[in-house]
Amino acid sequence: MEKICLYLAVGGAVILLFMFFFSTSGVMDYNRLKSRQDQLDAQFAIAVSQNSKMEKEILKLKTDIEYIKHLAKHEHEMAAQDELVFKEKPKN
């Protein structure tokens, strides 16, 4: 009788451990969800950083005329009315 109780107890413990590790709310799911949360946290930090940069850019575009002139001249190849533009001929 004692052996049967011992086997039942060990079997029950094995079943409980199996359920703990492999059930829908077990350790494996916890680790998977924790990993996903870490990925989302990293993506969120990147998005916050990019948002901050864009807000600074918008503020500069609204308030800083020298910055606008710099962008026009260097990124859009524009010139002021009183500037002379010298360009090299293509080497063909």
PyMOL Python script that loads the backbone (N, CA, C, O; Angstrom):
from pymol import cmd

cmd.read_pdbstr("""\
ATOM      1  N   MET A   1       0.816  -1.187   0.000  1.00  0.00           N
ATOM      2  CA  MET A   1       0.000   0.000   0.000  1.00  0.00           C
ATOM      3  C   MET A   1       0.867   1.261   0.000  1.00  0.00           C
ATOM      4  O   MET A   1       0.565   2.247  -0.672  1.00  0.00           O
ATOM      5  N   GLU A   2       1.948   1.196   0.771  1.00  0.00           N
ATOM      6  CA  GLU A   2       2.832   2.352   0.840  1.00  0.00           C
ATOM      7  C   GLU A   2       3.508   2.604  -0.503  1.00  0.00           C
ATOM      8  O   GLU A   2       3.703   3.756  -0.892  1.00  0.00           O
ATOM      9  N   LYS A   3       3.870   1.525  -1.221  1.00  0.00           N
ATOM     10  CA  LYS A   3       4.501   1.687  -2.528  1.00  0.00           C
ATOM     11  C   LYS A   3       3.537   2.327  -3.520  1.00  0.00           C
ATOM     12  O   LYS A   3       3.946   3.143  -4.346  1.00  0.00           O
ATOM     13  N   ILE A   4       2.276   1.965  -3.442  1.00  0.00           N
ATOM     14  CA  ILE A   4       1.282   2.537  -4.356  1.00  0.00           C
ATOM     15  C   ILE A   4       1.129   4.032  -4.083  1.00  0.00           C
ATOM     16  O   ILE A   4       1.058   4.830  -5.017  1.00  0.00           O
ATOM     17  N   CYS A   5       1.079   4.405  -2.834  1.00  0.00           N
ATOM     18  CA  CYS A   5       0.977   5.832  -2.477  1.00  0.00           C
ATOM     19  C   CYS A   5       2.218   6.590  -2.931  1.00  0.00           C
ATOM     20  O   CYS A   5       2.121   7.717  -3.416  1.00  0.00           O
ATOM     21  N   LEU A   6       3.382   5.971  -2.772  1.00  0.00           N
ATOM     22  CA  LEU A   6       4.624   6.601  -3.195  1.00  0.00           C
ATOM     23  C   LEU A   6       4.634   6.798  -4.712  1.00  0.00           C
ATOM     24  O   LEU A   6       5.005   7.866  -5.197  1.00  0.00           O
ATOM     25  N   TYR A   7       4.226   5.770  -5.460  1.00  0.00           N
ATOM     26  CA  TYR A   7       4.166   5.874  -6.920  1.00  0.00           C
ATOM     27  C   TYR A   7       3.153   6.927  -7.358  1.00  0.00           C
ATOM     28  O   TYR A   7       3.400   7.678  -8.302  1.00  0.00           O
ATOM     29  N   LEU A   8       2.031   6.980  -6.680  1.00  0.00           N
ATOM     30  CA  LEU A   8       1.020   7.997  -7.006  1.00  0.00           C
ATOM     31  C   LEU A   8       1.554   9.400  -6.718  1.00  0.00           C
ATOM     32  O   LEU A   8       1.320  10.328  -7.492  1.00  0.00           O
ATOM     33  N   ALA A   9       2.258   9.548  -5.623  1.00  0.00           N
ATOM     34  CA  ALA A   9       2.814  10.860  -5.268  1.00  0.00           C
ATOM     35  C   ALA A   9       3.879  11.285  -6.274  1.00  0.00           C
ATOM     36  O   ALA A   9       3.892  12.436  -6.711  1.00  0.00           O
ATOM     37  N   VAL A  10       4.767  10.371  -6.643  1.00  0.00           N
ATOM     38  CA  VAL A  10       5.821  10.689  -7.623  1.00  0.00           C
ATOM     39  C   VAL A  10       5.185  10.981  -8.979  1.00  0.00           C
ATOM     40  O   VAL A  10       5.565  11.938  -9.654  1.00  0.00           O
ATOM     41  N   GLY A  11       4.215  10.154  -9.378  1.00  0.00           N
ATOM     42  CA  GLY A  11       3.522  10.387 -10.646  1.00  0.00           C
ATOM     43  C   GLY A  11       2.802  11.726 -10.654  1.00  0.00           C
ATOM     44  O   GLY A  11       2.835  12.451 -11.648  1.00  0.00           O
ATOM     45  N   GLY A  12       2.160  12.045  -9.555  1.00  0.00           N
ATOM     46  CA  GLY A  12       1.479  13.346  -9.441  1.00  0.00           C
ATOM     47  C   GLY A  12       2.469  14.496  -9.527  1.00  0.00           C
ATOM     48  O   GLY A  12       2.200  15.509 -10.173  1.00  0.00           O
ATOM     49  N   ALA A  13       3.614  14.339  -8.874  1.00  0.00           N
ATOM     50  CA  ALA A  13       4.632  15.387  -8.926  1.00  0.00           C
ATOM     51  C   ALA A  13       5.155  15.570 -10.345  1.00  0.00           C
ATOM     52  O   ALA A  13       5.365  16.696 -10.794  1.00  0.00           O
ATOM     53  N   VAL A  14       5.367  14.457 -11.051  1.00  0.00           N
ATOM     54  CA  VAL A  14       5.837  14.538 -12.439  1.00  0.00           C
ATOM     55  C   VAL A  14       4.796  15.232 -13.312  1.00  0.00           C
ATOM     56  O   VAL A  14       5.140  16.075 -14.141  1.00  0.00           O
ATOM     57  N   ILE A  15       3.547  14.887 -13.130  1.00  0.00           N
ATOM     58  CA  ILE A  15       2.467  15.518 -13.908  1.00  0.00           C
ATOM     59  C   ILE A  15       2.396  17.011 -13.602  1.00  0.00           C
ATOM     60  O   ILE A  15       2.250  17.831 -14.509  1.00  0.00           O
ATOM     61  N   LEU A  16       2.501  17.360 -12.322  1.00  0.00           N
ATOM     62  CA  LEU A  16       2.472  18.786 -11.957  1.00  0.00           C
ATOM     63  C   LEU A  16       3.652  19.547 -12.555  1.00  0.00           C
ATOM     64  O   LEU A  16       3.487  20.663 -13.049  1.00  0.00           O
ATOM     65  N   LEU A  17       4.829  18.953 -12.512  1.00  0.00           N
ATOM     66  CA  LEU A  17       6.002  19.605 -13.104  1.00  0.00           C
ATOM     67  C   LEU A  17       5.830  19.754 -14.618  1.00  0.00           C
ATOM     68  O   LEU A  17       6.151  20.796 -15.189  1.00  0.00           O
ATOM     69  N   PHE A  18       5.327  18.715 -15.250  1.00  0.00           N
ATOM     70  CA  PHE A  18       5.088  18.786 -16.694  1.00  0.00           C
ATOM     71  C   PHE A  18       4.093  19.899 -17.017  1.00  0.00           C
ATOM     72  O   PHE A  18       4.303  20.675 -17.949  1.00  0.00           O
ATOM     73  N   MET A  19       3.013  19.973 -16.246  1.00  0.00           N
ATOM     74  CA  MET A  19       1.992  21.017 -16.470  1.00  0.00           C
ATOM     75  C   MET A  19       2.594  22.407 -16.211  1.00  0.00           C
ATOM     76  O   MET A  19       2.285  23.363 -16.923  1.00  0.00           O
ATOM     77  N   PHE A  20       3.438  22.508 -15.207  1.00  0.00           N
ATOM     78  CA  PHE A  20       4.047  23.793 -14.867  1.00  0.00           C
ATOM     79  C   PHE A  20       4.919  24.309 -16.009  1.00  0.00           C
ATOM     80  O   PHE A  20       4.881  25.497 -16.331  1.00  0.00           O
ATOM     81  N   PHE A  21       5.704  23.420 -16.623  1.00  0.00           N
ATOM     82  CA  PHE A  21       6.623  23.854 -17.667  1.00  0.00           C
ATOM     83  C   PHE A  21       5.980  23.955 -19.048  1.00  0.00           C
ATOM     84  O   PHE A  21       6.400  24.793 -19.846  1.00  0.00           O
ATOM     85  N   PHE A  22       5.009  23.157 -19.349  1.00  0.00           N
ATOM     86  CA  PHE A  22       4.498  23.085 -20.715  1.00  0.00           C
ATOM     87  C   PHE A  22       3.042  23.513 -20.874  1.00  0.00           C
ATOM     88  O   PHE A  22       2.499  23.413 -21.974  1.00  0.00           O
ATOM     89  N   SER A  23       2.410  23.975 -19.838  1.00  0.00           N
ATOM     90  CA  SER A  23       1.023  24.412 -19.972  1.00  0.00           C
ATOM     91  C   SER A  23       0.974  25.794 -20.620  1.00  0.00           C
ATOM     92  O   SER A  23       2.016  26.404 -20.862  1.00  0.00           O
ATOM     93  N   THR A  24      -0.227  26.285 -20.900  1.00  0.00           N
ATOM     94  CA  THR A  24      -0.370  27.585 -21.586  1.00  0.00           C
ATOM     95  C   THR A  24       0.109  28.738 -20.719  1.00  0.00           C
ATOM     96  O   THR A  24       0.419  29.807 -21.244  1.00  0.00           O
ATOM     97  N   SER A  25       0.176  28.556 -19.441  1.00  0.00           N
ATOM     98  CA  SER A  25       0.679  29.632 -18.587  1.00  0.00           C
ATOM     99  C   SER A  25       1.957  29.199 -17.874  1.00  0.00           C
ATOM    100  O   SER A  25       2.229  29.629 -16.753  1.00  0.00           O
ATOM    101  N   GLY A  26       2.726  28.359 -18.524  1.00  0.00           N
ATOM    102  CA  GLY A  26       3.933  27.817 -17.910  1.00  0.00           C
ATOM    103  C   GLY A  26       5.153  28.671 -18.157  1.00  0.00           C
ATOM    104  O   GLY A  26       5.068  29.775 -18.695  1.00  0.00           O
ATOM    105  N   VAL A  27       6.269  28.146 -17.760  1.00  0.00           N
ATOM    106  CA  VAL A  27       7.549  28.838 -17.839  1.00  0.00           C
ATOM    107  C   VAL A  27       7.945  29.109 -19.288  1.00  0.00           C
ATOM    108  O   VAL A  27       8.498  30.168 -19.585  1.00  0.00           O
ATOM    109  N   MET A  28       7.672  28.173 -20.188  1.00  0.00           N
ATOM    110  CA  MET A  28       8.065  28.358 -21.593  1.00  0.00           C
ATOM    111  C   MET A  28       7.324  29.557 -22.195  1.00  0.00           C
ATOM    112  O   MET A  28       7.919  30.370 -22.903  1.00  0.00           O
ATOM    113  N   ASP A  29       6.030  29.659 -21.908  1.00  0.00           N
ATOM    114  CA  ASP A  29       5.269  30.804 -22.406  1.00  0.00           C
ATOM    115  C   ASP A  29       5.748  32.100 -21.762  1.00  0.00           C
ATOM    116  O   ASP A  29       5.834  33.137 -22.419  1.00  0.00           O
ATOM    117  N   TYR A  30       6.057  32.027 -20.476  1.00  0.00           N
ATOM    118  CA  TYR A  30       6.560  33.208 -19.792  1.00  0.00           C
ATOM    119  C   TYR A  30       7.847  33.701 -20.451  1.00  0.00           C
ATOM    120  O   TYR A  30       7.995  34.897 -20.702  1.00  0.00           O
ATOM    121  N   ASN A  31       8.774  32.794 -20.731  1.00  0.00           N
ATOM    122  CA  ASN A  31      10.037  33.181 -21.363  1.00  0.00           C
ATOM    123  C   ASN A  31       9.811  33.753 -22.750  1.00  0.00           C
ATOM    124  O   ASN A  31      10.453  34.730 -23.136  1.00  0.00           O
ATOM    125  N   ARG A  32       8.894  33.144 -23.507  1.00  0.00           N
ATOM    126  CA  ARG A  32       8.592  33.642 -24.850  1.00  0.00           C
ATOM    127  C   ARG A  32       7.992  35.048 -24.777  1.00  0.00           C
ATOM    128  O   ARG A  32       8.373  35.937 -25.538  1.00  0.00           O
ATOM    129  N   LEU A  33       7.059  35.231 -23.863  1.00  0.00           N
ATOM    130  CA  LEU A  33       6.422  36.540 -23.725  1.00  0.00           C
ATOM    131  C   LEU A  33       7.394  37.589 -23.185  1.00  0.00           C
ATOM    132  O   LEU A  33       7.330  38.755 -23.575  1.00  0.00           O
ATOM    133  N   LYS A  34       8.272  37.187 -22.310  1.00  0.00           N
ATOM    134  CA  LYS A  34       9.288  38.113 -21.778  1.00  0.00           C
ATOM    135  C   LYS A  34      10.225  38.556 -22.892  1.00  0.00           C
ATOM    136  O   LYS A  34      10.586  39.731 -22.969  1.00  0.00           O
ATOM    137  N   SER A  35      10.622  37.626 -23.755  1.00  0.00           N
ATOM    138  CA  SER A  35      11.481  37.966 -24.888  1.00  0.00           C
ATOM    139  C   SER A  35      10.769  38.941 -25.824  1.00  0.00           C
ATOM    140  O   SER A  35      11.371  39.902 -26.303  1.00  0.00           O
ATOM    141  N   ARG A  36       9.498  38.692 -26.080  1.00  0.00           N
ATOM    142  CA  ARG A  36       8.715  39.583 -26.955  1.00  0.00           C
ATOM    143  C   ARG A  36       8.584  40.971 -26.328  1.00  0.00           C
ATOM    144  O   ARG A  36       8.655  41.983 -27.025  1.00  0.00           O
ATOM    145  N   GLN A  37       8.393  41.010 -25.023  1.00  0.00           N
ATOM    146  CA  GLN A  37       8.298  42.294 -24.338  1.00  0.00           C
ATOM    147  C   GLN A  37       9.612  43.068 -24.441  1.00  0.00           C
ATOM    148  O   GLN A  37       9.598  44.284 -24.634  1.00  0.00           O
ATOM    149  N   ASP A  38      10.736  42.381 -24.316  1.00  0.00           N
ATOM    150  CA  ASP A  38      12.040  43.030 -24.453  1.00  0.00           C
ATOM    151  C   ASP A  38      12.217  43.606 -25.861  1.00  0.00           C
ATOM    152  O   ASP A  38      12.749  44.704 -26.020  1.00  0.00           O
ATOM    153  N   GLN A  39      11.774  42.865 -26.881  1.00  0.00           N
ATOM    154  CA  GLN A  39      11.846  43.364 -28.260  1.00  0.00           C
ATOM    155  C   GLN A  39      10.986  44.610 -28.421  1.00  0.00           C
ATOM    156  O   GLN A  39      11.412  45.591 -29.031  1.00  0.00           O
ATOM    157  N   LEU A  40       9.778  44.569 -27.875  1.00  0.00           N
ATOM    158  CA  LEU A  40       8.884  45.723 -27.986  1.00  0.00           C
ATOM    159  C   LEU A  40       9.420  46.929 -27.227  1.00  0.00           C
ATOM    160  O   LEU A  40       9.269  48.064 -27.679  1.00  0.00           O
ATOM    161  N   ASP A  41      10.041  46.692 -26.082  1.00  0.00           N
ATOM    162  CA  ASP A  41      10.645  47.791 -25.326  1.00  0.00           C
ATOM    163  C   ASP A  41      11.769  48.454 -26.126  1.00  0.00           C
ATOM    164  O   ASP A  41      11.902  49.678 -26.126  1.00  0.00           O
ATOM    165  N   ALA A  42      12.574  47.637 -26.806  1.00  0.00           N
ATOM    166  CA  ALA A  42      13.652  48.186 -27.635  1.00  0.00           C
ATOM    167  C   ALA A  42      13.090  48.983 -28.801  1.00  0.00           C
ATOM    168  O   ALA A  42      13.596  50.060 -29.115  1.00  0.00           O
ATOM    169  N   GLN A  43      12.053  48.468 -29.446  1.00  0.00           N
ATOM    170  CA  GLN A  43      11.418  49.197 -30.548  1.00  0.00           C
ATOM    171  C   GLN A  43      10.808  50.502 -30.050  1.00  0.00           C
ATOM    172  O   GLN A  43      10.869  51.521 -30.739  1.00  0.00           O
ATOM    173  N   PHE A  44      10.226  50.474 -28.869  1.00  0.00           N
ATOM    174  CA  PHE A  44       9.636  51.681 -28.291  1.00  0.00           C
ATOM    175  C   PHE A  44      10.707  52.731 -28.023  1.00  0.00           C
ATOM    176  O   PHE A  44      10.500  53.913 -28.297  1.00  0.00           O
ATOM    177  N   ALA A  45      11.848  52.311 -27.489  1.00  0.00           N
ATOM    178  CA  ALA A  45      12.940  53.256 -27.211  1.00  0.00           C
ATOM    179  C   ALA A  45      13.437  53.896 -28.509  1.00  0.00           C
ATOM    180  O   ALA A  45      13.731  55.091 -28.538  1.00  0.00           O
ATOM    181  N   ILE A  46      13.531  53.105 -29.579  1.00  0.00           N
ATOM    182  CA  ILE A  46      13.953  53.644 -30.869  1.00  0.00           C
ATOM    183  C   ILE A  46      12.924  54.649 -31.377  1.00  0.00           C
ATOM    184  O   ILE A  46      13.287  55.714 -31.876  1.00  0.00           O
ATOM    185  N   ALA A  47      11.646  54.313 -31.250  1.00  0.00           N
ATOM    186  CA  ALA A  47      10.587  55.212 -31.714  1.00  0.00           C
ATOM    187  C   ALA A  47      10.581  56.527 -30.928  1.00  0.00           C
ATOM    188  O   ALA A  47      10.369  57.595 -31.501  1.00  0.00           O
ATOM    189  N   VAL A  48      10.810  56.445 -29.635  1.00  0.00           N
ATOM    190  CA  VAL A  48      10.866  57.663 -28.807  1.00  0.00           C
ATOM    191  C   VAL A  48      12.042  58.534 -29.240  1.00  0.00           C
ATOM    192  O   VAL A  48      11.908  59.754 -29.334  1.00  0.00           O
ATOM    193  N   SER A  49      13.182  57.920 -29.500  1.00  0.00           N
ATOM    194  CA  SER A  49      14.355  58.666 -29.948  1.00  0.00           C
ATOM    195  C   SER A  49      14.104  59.342 -31.298  1.00  0.00           C
ATOM    196  O   SER A  49      14.419  60.518 -31.479  1.00  0.00           O
ATOM    197  N   GLN A  50      13.535  58.591 -32.239  1.00  0.00           N
ATOM    198  CA  GLN A  50      13.240  59.168 -33.553  1.00  0.00           C
ATOM    199  C   GLN A  50      12.215  60.283 -33.443  1.00  0.00           C
ATOM    200  O   GLN A  50      12.329  61.295 -34.134  1.00  0.00           O
ATOM    201  N   ASN A  51      11.221  60.117 -32.589  1.00  0.00           N
ATOM    202  CA  ASN A  51      10.204  61.140 -32.395  1.00  0.00           C
ATOM    203  C   ASN A  51      10.823  62.418 -31.845  1.00  0.00           C
ATOM    204  O   ASN A  51      10.471  63.518 -32.271  1.00  0.00           O
ATOM    205  N   SER A  52      11.745  62.270 -30.898  1.00  0.00           N
ATOM    206  CA  SER A  52      12.415  63.429 -30.324  1.00  0.00           C
ATOM    207  C   SER A  52      13.222  64.178 -31.392  1.00  0.00           C
ATOM    208  O   SER A  52      13.200  65.407 -31.446  1.00  0.00           O
ATOM    209  N   LYS A  53      13.938  63.422 -32.244  1.00  0.00           N
ATOM    210  CA  LYS A  53      14.708  64.056 -33.320  1.00  0.00           C
ATOM    211  C   LYS A  53      13.787  64.800 -34.282  1.00  0.00           C
ATOM    212  O   LYS A  53      14.100  65.908 -34.717  1.00  0.00           O
ATOM    213  N   MET A  54      12.664  64.195 -34.609  1.00  0.00           N
ATOM    214  CA  MET A  54      11.728  64.840 -35.533  1.00  0.00           C
ATOM    215  C   MET A  54      11.115  66.098 -34.929  1.00  0.00           C
ATOM    216  O   MET A  54      10.910  67.091 -35.628  1.00  0.00           O
ATOM    217  N   GLU A  55      10.824  66.057 -33.639  1.00  0.00           N
ATOM    218  CA  GLU A  55      10.277  67.246 -32.977  1.00  0.00           C
ATOM    219  C   GLU A  55      11.290  68.391 -33.004  1.00  0.00           C
ATOM    220  O   GLU A  55      10.918  69.544 -33.223  1.00  0.00           O
ATOM    221  N   LYS A  56      12.573  68.074 -32.779  1.00  0.00           N
ATOM    222  CA  LYS A  56      13.614  69.101 -32.838  1.00  0.00           C
ATOM    223  C   LYS A  56      13.738  69.662 -34.256  1.00  0.00           C
ATOM    224  O   LYS A  56      13.891  70.869 -34.441  1.00  0.00           O
ATOM    225  N   GLU A  57      13.670  68.774 -35.258  1.00  0.00           N
ATOM    226  CA  GLU A  57      13.741  69.200 -36.659  1.00  0.00           C
ATOM    227  C   GLU A  57      12.570  70.124 -37.002  1.00  0.00           C
ATOM    228  O   GLU A  57      12.756  71.145 -37.664  1.00  0.00           O
ATOM    229  N   ILE A  58      11.386  69.769 -36.559  1.00  0.00           N
ATOM    230  CA  ILE A  58      10.198  70.593 -36.823  1.00  0.00           C
ATOM    231  C   ILE A  58      10.357  71.960 -36.176  1.00  0.00           C
ATOM    232  O   ILE A  58      10.039  72.980 -36.788  1.00  0.00           O
ATOM    233  N   LEU A  59      10.847  71.985 -34.940  1.00  0.00           N
ATOM    234  CA  LEU A  59      11.049  73.263 -34.251  1.00  0.00           C
ATOM    235  C   LEU A  59      12.054  74.127 -35.002  1.00  0.00           C
ATOM    236  O   LEU A  59      11.844  75.331 -35.153  1.00  0.00           O
ATOM    237  N   LYS A  60      13.149  73.522 -35.478  1.00  0.00           N
ATOM    238  CA  LYS A  60      14.141  74.270 -36.252  1.00  0.00           C
ATOM    239  C   LYS A  60      13.524  74.810 -37.537  1.00  0.00           C
ATOM    240  O   LYS A  60      13.764  75.958 -37.911  1.00  0.00           O
ATOM    241  N   LEU A  61      12.732  73.984 -38.209  1.00  0.00           N
ATOM    242  CA  LEU A  61      12.119  74.427 -39.462  1.00  0.00           C
ATOM    243  C   LEU A  61      11.108  75.549 -39.232  1.00  0.00           C
ATOM    244  O   LEU A  61      10.886  76.369 -40.123  1.00  0.00           O
ATOM    245  N   LYS A  62      10.506  75.595 -38.074  1.00  0.00           N
ATOM    246  CA  LYS A  62       9.541  76.651 -37.764  1.00  0.00           C
ATOM    247  C   LYS A  62      10.208  77.949 -37.312  1.00  0.00           C
ATOM    248  O   LYS A  62       9.661  79.031 -37.521  1.00  0.00           O
ATOM    249  N   THR A  63      11.397  77.846 -36.688  1.00  0.00           N
ATOM    250  CA  THR A  63      11.931  79.026 -36.016  1.00  0.00           C
ATOM    251  C   THR A  63      13.311  79.481 -36.492  1.00  0.00           C
ATOM    252  O   THR A  63      13.649  80.649 -36.298  1.00  0.00           O
ATOM    253  N   ASP A  64      14.108  78.633 -37.094  1.00  0.00           N
ATOM    254  CA  ASP A  64      15.501  78.959 -37.383  1.00  0.00           C
ATOM    255  C   ASP A  64      15.700  79.224 -38.882  1.00  0.00           C
ATOM    256  O   ASP A  64      15.827  78.286 -39.668  1.00  0.00           O
ATOM    257  N   ILE A  65      15.727  80.489 -39.267  1.00  0.00           N
ATOM    258  CA  ILE A  65      15.861  80.860 -40.675  1.00  0.00           C
ATOM    259  C   ILE A  65      17.227  80.465 -41.228  1.00  0.00           C
ATOM    260  O   ILE A  65      17.336  80.122 -42.405  1.00  0.00           O
ATOM    261  N   GLU A  66      18.270  80.508 -40.403  1.00  0.00           N
ATOM    262  CA  GLU A  66      19.597  80.111 -40.862  1.00  0.00           C
ATOM    263  C   GLU A  66      19.641  78.614 -41.181  1.00  0.00           C
ATOM    264  O   GLU A  66      20.310  78.198 -42.127  1.00  0.00           O
ATOM    265  N   TYR A  67      18.945  77.828 -40.410  1.00  0.00           N
ATOM    266  CA  TYR A  67      18.881  76.393 -40.671  1.00  0.00           C
ATOM    267  C   TYR A  67      18.143  76.135 -41.990  1.00  0.00           C
ATOM    268  O   TYR A  67      18.558  75.287 -42.781  1.00  0.00           O
ATOM    269  N   ILE A  68      17.075  76.851 -42.219  1.00  0.00           N
ATOM    270  CA  ILE A  68      16.324  76.706 -43.473  1.00  0.00           C
ATOM    271  C   ILE A  68      17.198  77.094 -44.661  1.00  0.00           C
ATOM    272  O   ILE A  68      17.189  76.412 -45.687  1.00  0.00           O
ATOM    273  N   LYS A  69      17.956  78.191 -44.528  1.00  0.00           N
ATOM    274  CA  LYS A  69      18.865  78.601 -45.602  1.00  0.00           C
ATOM    275  C   LYS A  69      19.926  77.529 -45.855  1.00  0.00           C
ATOM    276  O   LYS A  69      20.259  77.227 -47.002  1.00  0.00           O
ATOM    277  N   HIS A  70      20.444  76.969 -44.786  1.00  0.00           N
ATOM    278  CA  HIS A  70      21.456  75.913 -44.910  1.00  0.00           C
ATOM    279  C   HIS A  70      20.883  74.712 -45.673  1.00  0.00           C
ATOM    280  O   HIS A  70      21.529  74.189 -46.581  1.00  0.00           O
ATOM    281  N   LEU A  71      19.693  74.284 -45.310  1.00  0.00           N
ATOM    282  CA  LEU A  71      19.065  73.156 -46.001  1.00  0.00           C
ATOM    283  C   LEU A  71      18.827  73.470 -47.472  1.00  0.00           C
ATOM    284  O   LEU A  71      19.085  72.640 -48.344  1.00  0.00           O
ATOM    285  N   ALA A  72      18.335  74.672 -47.738  1.00  0.00           N
ATOM    286  CA  ALA A  72      18.058  75.053 -49.122  1.00  0.00           C
ATOM    287  C   ALA A  72      19.340  75.038 -49.951  1.00  0.00           C
ATOM    288  O   ALA A  72      19.349  74.564 -51.086  1.00  0.00           O
ATOM    289  N   LYS A  73      20.390  75.546 -49.390  1.00  0.00           N
ATOM    290  CA  LYS A  73      21.643  75.657 -50.122  1.00  0.00           C
ATOM    291  C   LYS A  73      22.340  74.312 -50.295  1.00  0.00           C
ATOM    292  O   LYS A  73      22.768  73.975 -51.399  1.00  0.00           O
ATOM    293  N   HIS A  74      22.458  73.551 -49.231  1.00  0.00           N
ATOM    294  CA  HIS A  74      23.276  72.339 -49.268  1.00  0.00           C
ATOM    295  C   HIS A  74      22.517  71.071 -49.662  1.00  0.00           C
ATOM    296  O   HIS A  74      23.102  70.168 -50.262  1.00  0.00           O
ATOM    297  N   GLU A  75      21.249  70.990 -49.341  1.00  0.00           N
ATOM    298  CA  GLU A  75      20.515  69.766 -49.671  1.00  0.00           C
ATOM    299  C   GLU A  75      19.679  69.909 -50.934  1.00  0.00           C
ATOM    300  O   GLU A  75      19.401  68.923 -51.616  1.00  0.00           O
ATOM    301  N   HIS A  76      19.280  71.134 -51.243  1.00  0.00           N
ATOM    302  CA  HIS A  76      18.403  71.340 -52.400  1.00  0.00           C
ATOM    303  C   HIS A  76      19.068  72.156 -53.510  1.00  0.00           C
ATOM    304  O   HIS A  76      18.429  72.529 -54.494  1.00  0.00           O
ATOM    305  N   GLU A  77      20.360  72.424 -53.331  1.00  0.00           N
ATOM    306  CA  GLU A  77      21.175  73.130 -54.323  1.00  0.00           C
ATOM    307  C   GLU A  77      20.529  74.428 -54.804  1.00  0.00           C
ATOM    308  O   GLU A  77      20.479  74.708 -56.002  1.00  0.00           O
ATOM    309  N   MET A  78      20.043  75.202 -53.858  1.00  0.00           N
ATOM    310  CA  MET A  78      19.458  76.507 -54.172  1.00  0.00           C
ATOM    311  C   MET A  78      20.491  77.581 -53.836  1.00  0.00           C
ATOM    312  O   MET A  78      21.452  77.338 -53.106  1.00  0.00           O
ATOM    313  N   ALA A  79      20.270  78.772 -54.388  1.00  0.00           N
ATOM    314  CA  ALA A  79      21.174  79.886 -54.119  1.00  0.00           C
ATOM    315  C   ALA A  79      20.342  81.133 -53.865  1.00  0.00           C
ATOM    316  O   ALA A  79      19.226  81.278 -54.365  1.00  0.00           O
ATOM    317  N   ALA A  80      20.919  82.026 -53.075  1.00  0.00           N
ATOM    318  CA  ALA A  80      20.247  83.305 -52.833  1.00  0.00           C
ATOM    319  C   ALA A  80      20.347  84.163 -54.094  1.00  0.00           C
ATOM    320  O   ALA A  80      21.142  83.873 -54.989  1.00  0.00           O
ATOM    321  N   GLN A  81      19.534  85.220 -54.159  1.00  0.00           N
ATOM    322  CA  GLN A  81      19.516  86.057 -55.363  1.00  0.00           C
ATOM    323  C   GLN A  81      20.849  86.736 -55.620  1.00  0.00           C
ATOM    324  O   GLN A  81      21.210  86.962 -56.775  1.00  0.00           O
ATOM    325  N   ASP A  82      21.594  87.070 -54.563  1.00  0.00           N
ATOM    326  CA  ASP A  82      22.853  87.788 -54.743  1.00  0.00           C
ATOM    327  C   ASP A  82      24.072  86.868 -54.798  1.00  0.00           C
ATOM    328  O   ASP A  82      25.199  87.359 -54.723  1.00  0.00           O
ATOM    329  N   GLU A  83      23.891  85.568 -54.923  1.00  0.00           N
ATOM    330  CA  GLU A  83      25.001  84.635 -54.971  1.00  0.00           C
ATOM    331  C   GLU A  83      25.289  84.200 -56.409  1.00  0.00           C
ATOM    332  O   GLU A  83      24.389  84.052 -57.236  1.00  0.00           O
ATOM    333  N   LEU A  84      26.584  84.003 -56.667  1.00  0.00           N
ATOM    334  CA  LEU A  84      26.997  83.423 -57.938  1.00  0.00           C
ATOM    335  C   LEU A  84      27.276  81.956 -57.718  1.00  0.00           C
ATOM    336  O   LEU A  84      27.862  81.567 -56.707  1.00  0.00           O
ATOM    337  N   VAL A  85      26.858  81.150 -58.659  1.00  0.00           N
ATOM    338  CA  VAL A  85      27.043  79.705 -58.548  1.00  0.00           C
ATOM    339  C   VAL A  85      27.995  79.269 -59.641  1.00  0.00           C
ATOM    340  O   VAL A  85      27.759  79.539 -60.819  1.00  0.00           O
ATOM    341  N   PHE A  86      29.065  78.600 -59.262  1.00  0.00           N
ATOM    342  CA  PHE A  86      30.025  78.072 -60.217  1.00  0.00           C
ATOM    343  C   PHE A  86      29.897  76.547 -60.201  1.00  0.00           C
ATOM    344  O   PHE A  86      29.937  75.920 -59.143  1.00  0.00           O
ATOM    345  N   LYS A  87      29.743  75.965 -61.388  1.00  0.00           N
ATOM    346  CA  LYS A  87      29.634  74.522 -61.488  1.00  0.00           C
ATOM    347  C   LYS A  87      30.686  74.027 -62.450  1.00  0.00           C
ATOM    348  O   LYS A  87      31.002  74.687 -63.440  1.00  0.00           O
ATOM    349  N   GLU A  88      31.229  72.852 -62.151  1.00  0.00           N
ATOM    350  CA  GLU A  88      32.206  72.245 -63.067  1.00  0.00           C
ATOM    351  C   GLU A  88      31.471  71.593 -64.225  1.00  0.00           C
ATOM    352  O   GLU A  88      30.369  71.064 -64.080  1.00  0.00           O
ATOM    353  N   LYS A  89      32.129  71.653 -65.390  1.00  0.00           N
ATOM    354  CA  LYS A  89      31.567  70.961 -66.531  1.00  0.00           C
ATOM    355  C   LYS A  89      31.780  69.469 -66.362  1.00  0.00           C
ATOM    356  O   LYS A  89      32.793  69.051 -65.801  1.00  0.00           O
ATOM    357  N   PRO A  90      30.854  68.666 -66.834  1.00  0.00           N
ATOM    358  CA  PRO A  90      31.075  67.216 -66.770  1.00  0.00           C
ATOM    359  C   PRO A  90      32.280  66.834 -67.638  1.00  0.00           C
ATOM    360  O   PRO A  90      32.516  67.448 -68.678  1.00  0.00           O
ATOM    361  N   LYS A  91      33.020  65.851 -67.221  1.00  0.00           N
ATOM    362  CA  LYS A  91      34.229  65.428 -67.941  1.00  0.00           C
ATOM    363  C   LYS A  91      33.869  64.384 -68.982  1.00  0.00           C
ATOM    364  O   LYS A  91      34.150  63.198 -68.806  1.00  0.00           O
ATOM    365  N   ASN A  92      33.251  64.824 -70.059  1.00  0.00           N
ATOM    366  CA  ASN A  92      32.903  63.920 -71.173  1.00  0.00           C
ATOM    367  C   ASN A  92      33.466  64.439 -72.459  1.00  0.00           C
ATOM    368  O   ASN A  92      33.283  63.822 -73.507  1.00  0.00           O
TER     369      ASN A  92
END
""", "prot")
cmd.dss("prot")
cmd.show_as("cartoon", "prot")
cmd.util.cbc("prot")
cmd.orient("prot")
